[in-house]
Amino acid sequence: MTSLWDPIRIGRLNLGNRLFMAPMTRNRALPDGTPADIAATYYAQRASFGLIVTEGTQPSADGQGYMLTPGLHADEHVSGWRKVADAVHGAGGHIFIQLMHTGRRAHPDNTPHHRQPVAPSAFAANDMMGTPNGAQPVPEPRALTTEEVRQTVRDFAEAARRAVEAGADGVEIHGANGYLIQQFFAPNANTRTDAYGGSPENRARFAIEIARAIAAEIGADRTAIRLSPLGTGGGLDEGPEAKALYLHLIAELDKLGLAYLHILHHGDEDFLKAIRATWLQPLIVNRWGAAPEALDRDLRTGVADAVAVGKLAIANPDLVERLKTGAPLNPPRPESFFGGTEAGYTDYAALEETAAV
């Protein structure tokens, strides 16, 4: 029976365990999108996870939605991420950078150019968003032209090239949580009449083209994707064809030989099994709020090849050791999840520090 502590091959990496750190926005980058030096400490502290997936990182200035999120579309961003990758590798870990374009889930006050957000079609998300001027509703986006969609595909591939230049082991495409890629899947966010709208196959095209372009740029074995099938982030309704769309999408992605598929699971167990049957590469499952004692559930049943955790990884940089030894866990501090300094970021105690106290 597979356990959390069995090694696993992911792309070109041999990983020491099957407990992954999920991507989580922390809003602590510099104003120009460069990861702050403290990010290197934060990620290196968690190097014992089988794989670290970083916070969402915008592939272009238009891709930014939130305050103080990192980018990968300028030389200074590469330098900042190189410090992170070097720190993680120096601590014995492995790291994929998640590429995230927020699409309509954005506010101009948070971006360097203060332009209107972009999306598949001009429908506003059902969102409030923190800005330097307080919480505000996100505005109606501008629909991308067909050429701009194709340019966005190129932006993702260029950001992936920069990620590898910075020393990352690969990239994870963010196709989940109601952001741009998932907006293309949903009929209530995508009413396009070109090749990227209409049928489920057309609505899946953007995601497939991004994955194909990145795989061509850096190698399929360095390319992964995260999906949240049937999720409703930002007011999305994926409609009655959602399952057909996802099974088509996953089958097409499987042909590319990607490093892994990362599923944020929303509770439809039968559909998760259908995804498992369709996807032949390593499958990572992230269940909201999974109890520590149940983390190996999907490994035991064969549904997943690895599992990802979020808040537990924030609060416990040495979660691997704590779980192996049965040590108590640090409770997370939600008030410091987004923005701030070291507090709630790099100051969670490791086991040896707790023992010393």
C-alpha positions as CSV (number, residue, x, y, z in Angstrom):
1,M,0.0,0.0,0.0
2,T,1.3,3.4,-0.9
3,S,2.1,5.8,1.9
4,L,2.9,9.5,2.2
5,W,6.5,8.6,2.8
6,D,7.2,6.6,-0.3
7,P,9.3,8.2,-2.9
8,I,7.8,9.3,-6.2
9,R,9.0,10.2,-9.7
10,I,7.5,13.5,-10.9
11,G,8.7,14.5,-14.4
12,R,12.5,14.5,-14.2
13,L,12.5,14.7,-10.3
14,N,12.9,11.9,-7.8
15,L,11.0,13.2,-4.7
16,G,11.5,11.8,-1.2
17,N,7.8,11.8,-0.2
18,R,4.3,12.4,-1.5
19,L,3.3,15.3,0.7
20,F,3.3,18.5,-1.4
21,M,2.9,22.1,-0.4
22,A,-0.1,23.6,-2.2
23,P,0.2,27.0,-3.9
24,M,-1.0,29.8,-1.6
25,T,-1.1,33.6,-2.2
26,R,0.7,35.4,0.6
27,N,0.9,39.1,-0.7
28,R,4.4,39.8,0.4
29,A,6.2,40.6,-2.9
30,L,7.8,43.9,-3.6
31,P,5.7,46.6,-5.3
32,D,7.4,45.8,-8.7
33,G,6.5,42.1,-8.4
34,T,9.9,40.8,-7.3
35,P,9.8,38.2,-4.6
36,A,11.1,39.8,-1.4
37,D,14.2,38.3,0.2
38,I,12.1,36.9,3.0
39,A,10.3,34.6,0.5
40,A,13.5,32.6,0.2
41,T,13.5,32.0,3.9
42,Y,9.8,31.0,3.8
43,Y,10.1,28.5,1.1
44,A,13.4,27.0,2.3
45,Q,11.9,26.4,5.7
46,R,9.5,24.0,3.9
47,A,12.0,22.2,1.8
48,S,11.2,18.8,3.4
49,F,7.9,18.6,1.5
50,G,8.2,16.3,-1.5
51,L,7.5,19.3,-3.7
52,I,6.8,23.0,-3.0
53,V,4.4,24.7,-5.4
54,T,4.7,28.5,-5.0
55,E,2.1,31.2,-4.7
56,G,0.5,32.2,-7.9
57,T,2.8,34.3,-10.1
58,Q,1.6,36.6,-12.9
59,P,3.0,35.9,-16.3
60,S,2.3,39.5,-17.4
61,A,1.4,42.8,-15.9
62,D,-2.2,42.2,-17.1
63,G,-2.2,38.9,-15.1
64,Q,-2.0,40.6,-11.7
65,G,-5.1,40.8,-9.7
66,Y,-4.1,41.2,-6.0
67,M,-1.7,43.5,-4.1
68,L,1.9,42.5,-3.8
69,T,1.9,39.3,-5.7
70,P,5.1,38.2,-7.6
71,G,5.6,38.2,-11.3
72,L,7.8,36.5,-13.9
73,H,7.8,38.9,-16.7
74,A,10.8,41.1,-16.0
75,D,14.5,40.5,-15.4
76,E,14.3,41.6,-11.8
77,H,11.7,39.0,-11.2
78,V,14.0,36.3,-12.4
79,S,16.7,37.5,-9.9
80,G,14.3,37.4,-7.0
81,W,13.0,33.9,-7.9
82,R,16.6,32.7,-8.3
83,K,17.2,33.5,-4.6
84,V,14.1,31.5,-3.7
85,A,15.1,28.5,-5.9
86,D,18.7,28.5,-4.6
87,A,17.5,28.6,-1.0
88,V,15.1,25.7,-1.5
89,H,17.7,23.6,-3.4
90,G,20.3,24.4,-0.8
91,A,17.9,23.0,1.9
92,G,17.4,19.8,-0.2
93,G,14.0,20.6,-1.6
94,H,12.3,21.0,-5.0
95,I,10.1,23.8,-6.2
96,F,7.6,24.5,-9.0
97,I,6.5,28.1,-9.6
98,Q,2.7,28.4,-10.2
99,L,1.8,30.7,-13.1
100,M,-1.5,32.5,-12.4
101,H,-3.3,35.0,-14.6
102,T,-6.3,36.3,-12.5
103,G,-8.3,37.5,-15.5
104,R,-11.5,39.3,-14.3
105,R,-10.7,38.7,-10.6
106,A,-8.5,41.8,-10.5
107,H,-8.7,45.5,-9.6
108,P,-6.8,48.2,-11.4
109,D,-5.6,49.7,-8.1
110,N,-3.5,46.6,-7.5
111,T,-1.7,46.6,-10.9
112,P,1.4,48.5,-12.1
113,H,-0.5,50.0,-15.1
114,H,-3.9,50.5,-13.5
115,R,-5.7,49.2,-16.6
116,Q,-9.1,47.6,-16.8
117,P,-8.9,43.8,-16.1
118,V,-9.2,41.4,-19.0
119,A,-11.3,38.2,-19.4
120,P,-12.8,35.9,-22.0
121,S,-15.9,38.1,-22.1
122,A,-17.0,41.4,-20.5
123,F,-18.8,39.9,-17.4
124,A,-17.7,41.1,-13.9
125,A,-16.8,38.6,-11.2
126,N,-18.9,38.4,-8.0
127,D,-15.9,39.6,-6.0
128,M,-14.8,42.1,-3.4
129,M,-11.0,42.7,-3.5
130,G,-8.6,44.3,-1.1
131,T,-6.8,47.3,-2.6
132,P,-4.6,50.1,-1.2
133,N,-7.9,52.1,-0.9
134,G,-9.7,49.4,1.0
135,A,-12.0,46.6,-0.2
136,Q,-13.7,47.4,-3.5
137,P,-15.9,45.4,-5.9
138,V,-13.9,44.2,-9.0
139,P,-14.9,46.1,-12.1
140,E,-16.3,44.8,-15.4
141,P,-13.4,43.4,-17.4
142,R,-12.6,44.0,-21.1
143,A,-12.9,41.0,-23.4
144,L,-9.6,39.9,-24.9
145,T,-9.3,39.9,-28.6
146,T,-8.4,36.7,-30.4
147,E,-4.9,38.0,-30.9
148,E,-4.6,38.9,-27.3
149,V,-5.7,35.4,-26.3
150,R,-2.8,34.1,-28.4
151,Q,-0.4,36.6,-26.9
152,T,-1.5,35.5,-23.4
153,V,-0.5,31.9,-24.4
154,R,2.9,33.3,-25.4
155,D,3.2,35.2,-22.1
156,F,2.7,32.0,-20.2
157,A,5.4,30.2,-22.2
158,E,7.8,33.1,-21.7
159,A,7.2,33.2,-18.0
160,A,7.9,29.4,-17.9
161,R,11.2,30.0,-19.6
162,R,12.0,32.7,-17.0
163,A,11.1,30.3,-14.2
164,V,13.6,27.7,-15.4
165,E,16.2,30.5,-15.9
166,A,15.6,31.4,-12.3
167,G,16.4,27.8,-11.3
168,A,12.9,26.4,-10.6
169,D,12.4,22.7,-11.2
170,G,9.2,23.4,-13.3
171,V,6.0,25.3,-13.4
172,E,2.4,24.6,-12.5
173,I,-0.3,26.3,-14.7
174,H,-3.1,27.7,-12.5
175,G,-6.3,26.6,-14.2
176,A,-8.4,26.7,-11.1
177,N,-10.1,28.9,-8.5
178,G,-12.0,31.0,-10.9
179,Y,-9.0,32.7,-12.5
180,L,-8.5,33.4,-16.3
181,I,-8.1,29.8,-17.5
182,Q,-11.1,28.5,-15.7
183,Q,-13.1,31.6,-16.8
184,F,-12.8,30.3,-20.3
185,F,-14.5,27.0,-19.2
186,A,-17.6,28.7,-17.8
187,P,-20.5,29.7,-20.1
188,N,-21.5,32.5,-17.7
189,A,-18.0,34.0,-18.1
190,N,-17.3,33.1,-21.7
191,T,-19.7,33.9,-24.5
192,R,-17.1,34.2,-27.2
193,T,-17.9,33.4,-30.8
194,D,-14.3,32.7,-32.0
195,A,-12.3,29.4,-31.6
196,Y,-12.2,29.9,-27.8
197,G,-15.9,30.0,-27.1
198,G,-19.0,28.0,-27.7
199,S,-18.5,24.2,-27.5
200,P,-16.8,22.5,-24.6
201,E,-13.9,21.7,-26.9
202,N,-13.5,25.4,-27.8
203,R,-13.7,26.6,-24.2
204,A,-11.0,24.1,-23.3
205,R,-8.7,25.2,-26.1
206,F,-7.0,28.1,-24.2
207,A,-5.8,25.8,-21.4
208,I,-4.6,23.2,-23.9
209,E,-2.7,25.8,-25.9
210,I,-1.0,27.1,-22.8
211,A,0.1,23.7,-21.7
212,R,1.3,22.8,-25.2
213,A,3.3,26.1,-25.5
214,I,4.9,25.7,-22.1
215,A,5.8,22.1,-22.7
216,A,7.4,23.1,-26.0
217,E,9.4,25.9,-24.2
218,I,10.7,24.0,-21.1
219,G,9.7,20.4,-21.6
220,A,6.6,18.5,-20.7
221,D,8.3,16.9,-17.7
222,R,8.7,20.4,-16.2
223,T,5.1,21.4,-16.9
224,A,2.1,20.7,-14.7
225,I,-1.4,22.1,-14.3
226,R,-3.9,22.6,-11.5
227,L,-7.7,22.4,-12.0
228,S,-10.7,22.7,-9.7
229,P,-13.5,20.9,-11.6
230,L,-17.0,22.1,-10.7
231,G,-15.6,25.0,-8.6
232,T,-17.5,28.3,-8.4
233,G,-14.7,30.7,-7.5
234,G,-15.5,34.3,-8.5
235,G,-19.1,33.4,-9.4
236,L,-18.4,30.9,-12.1
237,D,-21.0,28.4,-13.2
238,E,-19.5,25.8,-15.5
239,G,-22.9,24.6,-16.6
240,P,-24.3,21.2,-17.5
241,E,-21.4,20.4,-19.9
242,A,-18.7,20.9,-17.3
243,K,-17.9,17.2,-16.8
244,A,-17.6,16.6,-20.5
245,L,-15.4,19.6,-20.9
246,Y,-13.0,18.5,-18.1
247,L,-12.8,14.9,-19.3
248,H,-12.0,16.2,-22.8
249,L,-9.5,18.7,-21.4
250,I,-7.8,16.1,-19.2
251,A,-7.6,13.5,-22.0
252,E,-5.9,16.1,-24.3
253,L,-3.5,17.2,-21.6
254,D,-2.6,13.6,-20.8
255,K,-1.4,13.2,-24.4
256,L,1.3,15.8,-23.7
257,G,3.0,13.8,-21.0
258,L,3.0,16.5,-18.3
259,A,4.7,16.1,-15.0
260,Y,1.4,16.0,-13.0
261,L,-2.2,17.0,-12.8
262,H,-3.2,18.8,-9.5
263,I,-6.9,18.6,-8.6
264,L,-8.5,20.9,-6.0
265,H,-11.3,18.5,-5.1
266,H,-14.8,19.8,-4.4
267,G,-16.5,16.6,-3.3
268,D,-17.8,14.7,-6.3
269,E,-16.1,11.3,-5.6
270,D,-17.3,9.6,-8.7
271,F,-16.1,12.4,-10.9
272,L,-12.7,12.3,-9.2
273,K,-12.5,8.5,-10.0
274,A,-13.4,9.4,-13.6
275,I,-10.5,11.9,-13.7
276,R,-8.2,9.2,-12.3
277,A,-9.3,6.8,-15.0
278,T,-8.6,9.4,-17.8
279,W,-5.3,10.8,-16.5
280,L,-2.4,8.4,-16.8
281,Q,0.3,10.6,-15.4
282,P,0.9,11.4,-11.6
283,L,-2.2,12.8,-10.0
284,I,-2.1,15.1,-7.0
285,V,-5.2,15.7,-5.0
286,N,-5.8,18.6,-2.6
287,R,-8.9,18.3,-0.4
288,W,-10.1,21.4,1.4
289,G,-9.6,21.0,5.2
290,A,-8.4,17.4,5.2
291,A,-7.6,16.3,8.7
292,P,-3.9,15.4,9.3
293,E,-4.8,11.8,10.1
294,A,-6.7,11.4,6.8
295,L,-4.1,12.9,4.4
296,D,-3.2,9.4,3.0
297,R,-6.8,8.5,2.2
298,D,-6.5,9.0,-1.5
299,L,-3.1,7.2,-1.6
300,R,-4.6,4.2,0.1
301,T,-7.5,4.0,-2.3
302,G,-5.3,4.6,-5.4
303,V,-7.1,7.7,-6.4
304,A,-4.0,9.9,-6.0
305,D,-0.3,9.5,-6.3
306,A,0.5,12.4,-4.0
307,V,-1.5,14.9,-1.8
308,A,-1.2,18.6,-1.3
309,V,-1.9,20.6,1.8
310,G,-2.3,24.4,2.3
311,K,-2.9,25.9,5.8
312,L,-1.0,23.0,7.5
313,A,2.0,23.9,5.4
314,I,1.8,27.6,6.4
315,A,1.7,26.8,10.1
316,N,4.1,23.9,10.1
317,P,7.3,24.4,8.1
318,D,8.4,20.9,9.3
319,L,5.1,19.2,8.8
320,V,6.7,16.1,7.3
321,E,8.7,15.5,10.6
322,R,5.7,16.3,12.8
323,L,3.5,13.8,11.0
324,K,6.2,11.1,11.0
325,T,6.7,11.5,14.7
326,G,3.2,12.2,15.8
327,A,4.3,15.6,17.2
328,P,1.6,18.3,17.9
329,L,0.9,20.8,15.1
330,N,1.1,24.6,15.2
331,P,-2.3,26.2,14.7
332,P,-2.5,28.6,11.7
333,R,-3.0,32.3,12.3
334,P,-5.5,33.4,9.6
335,E,-5.1,37.1,10.4
336,S,-1.6,37.0,8.9
337,F,-2.3,34.8,5.8
338,F,-2.3,37.8,3.4
339,G,0.2,40.6,3.6
340,G,2.5,41.7,6.4
341,T,6.0,40.9,7.5
342,E,7.7,38.0,9.1
343,A,4.8,37.5,11.6
344,G,2.7,34.6,10.4
345,Y,5.1,34.0,7.5
346,T,8.5,32.8,8.7
347,D,8.0,32.8,12.5
348,Y,6.1,29.6,12.9
349,A,8.2,27.4,15.3
350,A,9.9,24.3,14.1
351,L,10.0,21.2,16.4
352,E,13.5,21.9,17.7
353,E,12.5,25.5,18.6
354,T,9.4,24.2,20.4
355,A,11.5,21.7,22.3
356,A,13.9,24.4,23.4
357,V,11.1,26.5,24.7
